[in-house]
Amino acid sequence: MLNSATDNRLATAAMSDREFSRFAEFIYDQCGIKMPPAKKTMLEARLQKRLRALGLRGFQDYADFIFSREGAGLELVHLIDVVTTNKTDFFREPAHFDYLVGKALPDLAESRGAGFRKGLSLWSAGCSSGEEPYTLAMVLAEFAEQNQGFSYSILATDICTTVLDKAKLAIYEEERVEPVSLPLKRKYLLRGKDGQKGLVRVIPELRGRIRFRRLNFMDDDFGLREPMDIIFCRNVIIYFDKRTQERLLNKFCRHLIPGGYLFMGHSETLSGLDVPLVQVASTIYRKPP
């Protein structure tokens, strides 16, 4: 077993190049994230907390643990939580939501009956702490008010358990919801009581529209049974190499209906990738009908 967790001393030895290479290869194999040598200092600093939590004195001890049968099962989730980046905001890249309401939803309703003859299925892939799926829930709820009979559900996934736990709670500091317009705040956010001043929570009606679950993009089978009308996967594939990007996007396409939409981040491109998608707007793609 591990050394006593009461030993909170920082690791005194720096991470060696060999240790970093082993960690980087393991992280790439497990979740597809590239860790170039420039990331060594960041990884070393972030793993210090795990060494303290486990009562380990150095990175060699941590390597021995995580590469053991016991450690791989217990520690992998924590390692992934450490190395993943979870930057997100409400209404991030607002042009996407304008296109969603003005073009994508009407087109899917007309061509596929999406949202009307059958409920619209939307996937927030890489949902982080929930700001994106809750933004989408607000936008879709507003669309439903103007379009009688429209219904929807949202699947929100992430590899990081820490942010998923936060997303499920749907509690945010008031400064985090500043991008949300005042009318939407009044309709969809609840202020915290005296003991929770400065906090807001998404209303139950929207929380009930979203299913959160952990999902690793490197898994062969995502375990999704229903086809998706729309996938939001924004500012995620930038952490993968081209080969992994192409493989992942083709897996997305297998879960996307003909005529379905993929929304990507502003710094992401499909240039040079062999995927069955056609660009219809800036960082917005459609699977041919």
C-alpha positions in Angstrom: 0.0 0.0 0.0 0.9 3.7 0.0 2.9 5.6 2.5 0.9 7.3 5.2 -1.3 10.1 3.8 -0.4 12.1 6.8 3.0 12.7 5.3 2.4 16.1 3.6 5.9 16.9 2.6 6.4 18.2 -0.9 8.4 16.1 -3.3 11.9 17.3 -3.1 13.2 15.8 -6.3 12.2 17.4 -9.6 10.5 15.3 -12.2 13.1 13.7 -14.4 12.8 13.7 -18.2 12.4 10.0 -18.2 9.5 10.2 -15.7 7.9 13.0 -17.7 8.1 10.9 -20.9 6.4 8.0 -19.2 3.6 10.1 -17.8 3.2 11.9 -21.2 3.0 8.6 -23.1 0.5 7.2 -20.5 -1.7 10.3 -20.7 -1.7 10.2 -24.5 -2.6 6.5 -24.6 -5.4 7.0 -22.0 -7.1 10.2 -23.2 -5.4 11.4 -26.4 -3.9 14.6 -24.9 -0.5 15.5 -26.1 2.0 16.6 -23.5 5.0 18.2 -25.3 8.2 18.8 -23.3 7.1 22.5 -22.7 4.3 21.1 -20.5 6.7 19.4 -18.1 6.8 22.3 -15.5 3.0 22.5 -15.5 2.6 18.7 -15.0 5.2 18.7 -12.3 3.4 21.5 -10.4 -0.1 20.0 -10.8 1.0 16.6 -9.7 2.5 17.9 -6.5 -1.0 18.0 -5.0 -1.5 14.3 -5.8 1.8 13.4 -4.2 0.7 15.2 -1.0 -2.7 13.6 -1.1 -1.2 10.1 -1.5 1.6 10.6 1.0 4.3 10.1 -1.7 7.7 11.7 -1.6 8.7 11.8 -5.2 7.6 11.3 -8.8 9.2 7.9 -9.0 7.0 6.7 -6.2 4.0 8.1 -8.1 5.0 6.4 -11.3 5.4 3.1 -9.5 1.9 3.5 -8.1 0.0 4.6 -11.2 1.7 2.0 -13.4 0.8 -0.8 -10.9 -2.5 -2.7 -11.4 -3.9 -1.3 -8.2 -2.8 2.3 -8.9 -4.1 2.4 -12.5 -7.6 1.6 -11.3 -7.6 4.0 -8.4 -5.5 6.9 -9.7 -6.2 7.3 -13.4 -9.3 9.5 -12.9 -7.3 11.8 -10.6 -4.5 12.1 -13.1 -6.8 13.0 -15.9 -8.5 15.6 -13.7 -5.0 17.1 -13.1 -4.0 17.3 -16.8 -7.3 18.4 -18.4 -8.0 22.1 -19.0 -11.5 23.3 -18.2 -11.9 26.8 -19.4 -15.5 27.6 -20.2 -18.1 30.4 -20.0 -21.8 31.0 -20.4 -22.6 32.1 -23.9 -19.0 31.6 -25.1 -18.8 32.3 -28.8 -22.3 33.8 -29.0 -22.5 33.7 -32.8 -22.9 29.9 -32.5 -26.1 30.4 -30.5 -27.4 32.9 -33.1 -26.8 30.4 -35.9 -28.3 27.6 -33.8 -31.6 29.5 -33.4 -31.7 31.3 -36.7 -30.6 28.5 -39.1 -29.8 25.0 -37.6 -33.0 24.5 -35.6 -35.4 25.6 -38.4 -33.5 23.5 -41.0 -33.6 20.4 -38.8 -37.2 20.9 -38.0 -38.1 21.2 -41.7 -36.0 18.4 -43.0 -36.1 15.9 -40.2 -38.9 17.0 -37.9 -36.3 17.3 -35.2 -37.8 18.8 -32.1 -41.3 18.4 -33.3 -42.1 14.9 -34.7 -39.3 13.7 -32.5 -37.4 15.4 -29.7 -34.2 17.2 -30.6 -31.1 15.4 -29.3 -28.1 17.6 -28.6 -24.7 16.6 -27.2 -22.4 18.9 -25.4 -19.1 16.9 -25.8 -16.5 18.2 -23.4 -19.0 20.1 -21.2 -16.6 21.0 -18.4 -18.4 22.6 -15.4 -21.7 22.9 -17.2 -21.8 26.4 -18.6 -22.2 25.3 -22.2 -25.0 22.8 -21.7 -26.9 25.2 -19.4 -26.5 27.9 -22.0 -27.9 25.6 -24.6 -30.8 24.7 -22.3 -31.7 28.4 -22.0 -31.5 29.0 -25.7 -33.6 25.9 -26.5 -36.1 26.8 -23.8 -36.5 30.2 -25.4 -36.9 28.6 -28.8 -39.5 26.2 -27.4 -41.6 29.2 -26.1 -41.8 30.6 -29.6 -42.4 27.2 -31.3 -45.2 25.2 -29.8 -44.6 21.5 -29.7 -40.8 21.8 -29.7 -39.0 19.5 -27.3 -35.4 18.7 -26.7 -32.9 16.8 -24.5 -29.2 17.5 -23.9 -26.4 14.9 -23.2 -23.4 16.5 -21.5 -20.2 14.6 -21.2 -16.7 15.1 -19.9 -13.7 13.0 -19.0 -13.0 15.0 -15.8 -15.1 13.8 -12.8 -14.4 17.0 -10.7 -16.0 19.3 -13.2 -18.9 16.9 -13.8 -19.7 17.0 -10.1 -19.8 20.8 -10.3 -21.9 20.8 -13.4 -24.5 18.5 -11.8 -24.9 20.9 -8.9 -25.5 23.8 -11.3 -24.4 26.3 -8.7 -22.2 29.3 -9.9 -20.8 32.5 -8.5 -22.7 35.5 -9.7 -19.6 36.8 -11.6 -19.6 33.6 -13.7 -23.1 34.3 -15.0 -22.4 37.9 -16.1 -22.6 37.0 -19.8 -26.2 35.8 -19.3 -28.7 38.6 -20.2 -30.9 40.0 -17.3 -34.2 38.6 -18.7 -32.6 35.1 -18.9 -31.2 35.4 -15.4 -34.6 36.2 -14.1 -36.2 33.3 -15.8 -33.6 30.6 -15.4 -31.4 31.4 -12.4 -32.2 31.3 -8.7 -30.4 33.4 -6.2 -28.8 31.7 -3.2 -30.3 32.3 0.3 -28.5 34.1 3.1 -25.9 31.3 3.6 -25.2 31.3 -0.1 -24.9 35.0 -1.0 -23.2 35.6 -4.3 -24.3 32.3 -5.7 -27.0 31.4 -8.2 -28.4 28.0 -9.3 -30.0 26.9 -12.6 -33.7 26.2 -12.2 -34.8 22.6 -11.8 -36.7 22.7 -15.1 -33.5 23.2 -17.1 -31.4 20.9 -14.9 -33.9 18.1 -15.8 -33.3 18.5 -19.5 -29.6 17.5 -19.2 -28.0 14.1 -18.6 -24.5 14.3 -17.3 -22.1 11.4 -17.7 -18.4 10.7 -17.8 -17.0 9.8 -21.3 -13.5 9.3 -22.6 -13.1 10.2 -26.2 -10.5 7.4 -26.6 -13.1 4.7 -25.8 -14.0 2.6 -28.9 -17.7 2.6 -27.9 -19.2 5.8 -26.5 -22.2 3.9 -25.4 -24.6 6.2 -27.1 -27.7 4.6 -28.5 -29.7 7.6 -29.8 -28.4 9.5 -32.9 -27.6 13.1 -32.3 -29.1 16.0 -34.3 -26.4 18.5 -33.1 -23.0 18.1 -31.4 -21.2 20.9 -29.7 -17.5 20.0 -29.3 -15.7 23.3 -28.9 -12.1 24.0 -27.9 -11.5 20.3 -27.2 -9.7 18.8 -30.2 -6.9 21.5 -30.0 -5.4 19.2 -27.3 -5.1 16.3 -29.7 -2.7 15.5 -32.6 -4.1 15.4 -36.1 -4.4 11.6 -36.2 -6.4 11.6 -33.0 -8.5 14.5 -34.2 -9.4 12.7 -37.4 -10.3 9.5 -35.6 -12.4 11.3 -33.0 -14.3 13.4 -35.5 -15.2 10.4 -37.6 -16.6 8.8 -34.4 -18.7 11.9 -33.8 -20.0 11.6 -37.4 -21.1 8.1 -36.8 -23.4 9.4 -34.0 -24.6 12.4 -36.0 -27.7 12.2 -38.1 -27.5 12.9 -41.9 -28.0 16.7 -42.0 -26.9 17.1 -38.4 -24.6 19.9 -37.2 -21.2 20.0 -35.5 -20.1 23.2 -33.7 -16.4 23.6 -33.0 -14.2 26.1 -31.3 -13.0 29.4 -32.9 -9.4 28.1 -33.0 -10.2 24.7 -34.4 -10.3 23.6 -38.1 -11.0 20.5 -40.1 -8.4 21.5 -42.7 -6.3 18.5 -43.8 -8.7 16.0 -42.0 -10.6 13.3 -43.9 -14.0 13.6 -42.3 -17.5 13.6 -43.9 -18.5 17.2 -43.0 -19.2 20.3 -45.0 -18.5 23.8 -43.6 -21.6 25.9 -43.5 -20.4 28.9 -41.4 -17.3 29.8 -39.4 -16.4 26.7 -37.2 -19.8 25.2 -38.0 -20.1 22.0 -40.0 -22.9 19.8 -41.4 -23.0 16.1 -42.2 -24.4 15.8 -45.8 -28.1 14.7 -45.8 
